[in-house]
Amino acid sequence: MSTLPDEEPIFTLTTGPVDAYSQVLRGLSQPVLYDYDPAFLGFYEKVVGKLRTAFRTEHMPVILQGEPVLALEAGAASLIAREDVVLNLVSGVYGAGFGYWAKRYCAELLEIRVPFDEVIDPASVAALLKARPDIRIVAVCHHDTPSGTINPVAEIGRIVAAHGAYLLVDAVSSFGGMDIGPDTCQADLFVTGPNKCLGCPPGLSLVGVTPRAWDKMKKNPAAPRDSFLSILDWEHAARRDRPFPFTPSVSEINGLNAALDLYLSEGPEHVWARHSLTAAACRAGVLAMGLRLWPADERTASPTATAVRIPGAVEDAALRAAARARYGVVFSSGRGETLGKLIRIGHMGPTARPLYAVVALTALGGAIRALGHPVDVPAGVAAALAVIDENIAREATG
């Protein structure tokens, strides 16, 4: 088998965009209603209610009409006031990126940085908050996909809450794939999207907002209003008796509705479990083949993506091209500081199924071997299957 560059791949095992669930694709094909039709107004209200249930929060969330970068930049512009001191926690490329936005709006930007194969130590956060009691806002990326690592946001959230600061969490590539939500990490602004673990195409931002965050944004004269970057404009959009700031993405709302139905009907715990099992099988296979994970400590590795260090003799682009051409499998490259150093295998939404770990390992190992670097592909596949079989046996015995 050979897949030409201009042919569609057979398996998209990336960290986003991810393949969409078939039910979501059917949802996207539903009629596009006029946004002020009573049927759509009621439907939109119900979708936001489902999102609140999925978030496991009592506060009504907000849907912004653009992929999650919109909400992250809007969060910086809205929550951060000119007099604020901001602490940005940087363990990867996307965590660092938020600092560029934060710096535009704050009085002072502080950062705790760790190597991009490590995660933030909550003790370092507590120490800096004690040393700088004037810190008003803390920002953290839960899952920095270019590193495939998970920050301990629940513990960080408890520390920030005790300090009285506001917490902004980027959970774009973790929500829906693991036990994370606005309340579990005490986030004042919780930013995610349906285009990762919920199995939708990119196009919306999903934002959890606490009452104290609404109050702070309203008191911030620099917070965007009458703007595409505005969160405030959408505060009451879920109410059928209030107007939309501008035309919502009707088809994307249809798709989100289907994704939320899938997520809630399967049960969040079951969804998290299959993400976790897929990643565990993949990590076991990577190590058994003789390759190395990117995270310095496997305990910090993400259940929604596996980052694999590229062997020194292998070139990143050649590896990805070989996997696509020989096996029809697409992986993600690194980003920024991790570009050229690792390959990312996504376990998100429809591809968070254990069998896809076997597919990924076969394509990754086969491509590396074709490029002249020895790896034990059969051992990798066997290790992944052992993890899967052990889980099946455990479930069978209760």
ABEGO torsion letter per residue (X at the ends): XBBBAABBBABBBBAOBBBBBAAAAAAAABBBBBAABAAAAAAAAAAAAAAAAAAGBABBBBBBBBBAAAAAAAAAAAABBAABBBBBBBABAAAAAAAAAAAAABABBBBBBBBAABBBBAAAAAAAAAABAABABBBBBABBAAAGBBBBAAAAAAAAAAAGBBBBBBAAAABGABBBBAAAAGBABBBBBAABAAGBBBGBBBBBBBAAAAAAAAABAABBBGBAABAAAAAAAABAABBBABBBBAAAAAAAAAAAAAAAAAEAAAAAAAAAAAAAAAAAAAAAAGBBBABABAAABBAABBBBBBBAABBAAAAAAAAAAAAGBBBBBBBEAABGABBBBBBBEAABBAAAAAAAAAAAAAAAAAAGBBBBAAAAAAAAAAAAAAAAAAAAAX
